[in-house]
Amino acid sequence: MLHLREYKVSRVALTEREAGELGRLTRGSAARRDEPRIIQQILPSGEPGLYDVQPGPYVGRFTLGSLRTVDIASRFPFADLRELLQLATRPPVLLRDTAAAGSADRGLVDLIATAFARETERLVGFGLAKEYQARTFTRSPYPGSPDVTTHLAKYLGRPDRLVTKAKRLTQDIQLNQTIAAAHRVLLQQHYPDQALSARLRALSPCLASISQVADPQRLMQRRPTFIPSRYQKAYALALLVLAGQTVLPTAAGASGVTVLFNMTKVWETYVGHWLANQLPAGHRISAQHPVALTDDPQPMTAYADFVILDEQHKPVAVYDAKYRHWQAKPKADELYQLSTYARRLHVQRAALLYPGHEGQGSHVTVGDLWIATIGVPVLSSALAAAQTHGG
């Protein structure tokens, strides 16, 4: 397995074919905007067979055509990944039987796969859910009642043919299809812990009767109205896997199932949940709030990450989520961007929110505008101590 860390340059040994594949991943896809630029750059190191590779903001795992697995870890040693995973899961998923992220060669995918295996094992032990579903029968015996519509569409009403419809109890339902789709994604990943691979393989016979959906993303769009309590954790993890699944650029020639999480988007979503818990009564959050940058009849528009609206729906504060290390003083471009948003929205409070720990905070003033830099507590205590000592 090839271990990388987001945005960090690593010198690694690659074949010419592998280097070519990673090189093509620096371009993304011009045809599809949702295909990511996974690798920021790859450069020859000057030594034969060694390359300097810098990933982008995507964390997860994918497989090259050489069947070599590439694992990209987060640059931040998050103290508790539950805090980040719960943004995509309701209720929060507890990862009690896992190692800390980044230790023992276990990354984000290993943590998710371990929790998924545990919750799915519980489901199988209790019994997969079943539902009555209408099925069409075109062969003898013909249970149920005649299906006139299908008969006309399929056989043009031929008198020598019969089509009936009847309800049958089945496990092949949307809930189980979602679990099975996520299982197939995780099953094809490489895990340093062979026991985890064995746990996932052992679940295959239990899900063999569940049909494979051609487009798993449609399962996320057609979520069931009721989810049994015993399914909630496994189903939430399955959605997390399917939501994080990203198709590699088609021209790259990369093979294998991909699980990649855009950590910039993950961080923005987490910050949104964190801010929601800080709101005064009667206030609400407007995510990706439009900000008119010019006063023309057709103004240029930007979008602020989060704007706080009061009871009269008037902006009172603006926040921007930054997925980088906290600094007491913001960068110039961050300061210009946020102060512009604040001026255009006519607010006096603004803040930049970074991954950090309890107590990290500072502020600068620009005229009557107060801009805070806040470290949202999600990092490990070891990192916090190192940063405090370094400061």
C-alpha positions, 0 to 999 in steps of 0.5 A: 500500500502507498501511504500519502497525506493530504497536501504533504509532499512525499517521496515514493517509489513508483513504476513508470505506469503508476507515475503516469496514472497519478500524473493524469489524476492531477488534471481531473476531468474537463467533461465532468465537474464532479470528478476531482483533482486528487493529486496536486502534483507529481514530480521526478525526484532526480533519483531513478524510480522515486517521485515527489507526490503531493495529494490534494484535499481528498482523504480516502483510498483508491486502487491503481491499475497495477493493483497497488492501493493508494491511501491518503490520510488527513493532515490533521490528527483528529482526536475523535473522528466521531465528531466528523463522521456524525455530520453525515450520520444520524444518529452519531456512529460510535467507533469504540472498537477502532484504533486512533486515526493514523496509528497502526497504519489505520486510516479513515476508511479502516475506521469506517469499515470496522464500524460498518462491519460491526453494525452489519453483523448485528443486523444479520444476527437480528435478521434482515428486514423484510417487506411485501413487494408486488411481483409480476409473474409471466410463467405458471403457476400464476399467483395473484390477480391478472396484470392487465397493464403489463399484459398489454405492454409486454404481449399486446393482449395475446390470449395465449399469454397470462400475466399476474401480479402478487405480493411476496415477502422479500429481503430485497428492499431499499434498506438492504440494497443500501447496506449491500451497496456500501458493503461492496464498496468496502469489500474491494478496499485493501486493509492492513488488518486482515481480520477486518478483511475477513469480517467483511468477506464473512458478510457476503453470503448474508447479503447475497440475496440482495440485488445490486443497484446500477446507480447506488447514488439513487439510493441516497436520493430515495431514502425510506420514510421509516428506518428501524432503530436497529438499522440506523447506525449501519444505514448511516454508515452506508450513506457515508460510504456512498456519499464519499464514493468518488469516480476517478477521472475516466481517462486515468485508467485507474481501477478498483473501487474508490472511497474519497472524502473531500475534506474541505467540504467535510470541514464546512459541513462540520462547522455548520453543525458546530455553529448551529449549536452556538446560535442565540434563540430565534437566529438561524444559519444561511449556508452558502449565502449569496453576497452581491459584490457590485451594485450593477443591474446584474451584480457579480455574486460571491457566496459566504460559507455561513451567515447568521440571520436574526429574527427579522432575517437580517444578517448579523454575522458572517463566518468562513470555514478554512481547512488549514492550521489555525493562526492568530493572524489571518492570511491577507487573502482571507482577511480581504475576502471576509472583510468584503463579505462583511462590508457588503452584508453590513455586519460588524462581526465576522470570524474564520474557523479552523480545525483547532482545540479549546482556547485557540482564538484571536482577533483583528479589527479593520475599522469598526469590523471585528474579525475573529480567528477561532480554532474549533476543538477537534484536534488531539491534545498532543497536536495542541501541546505541540502548537502551543509550545511552537507558538 
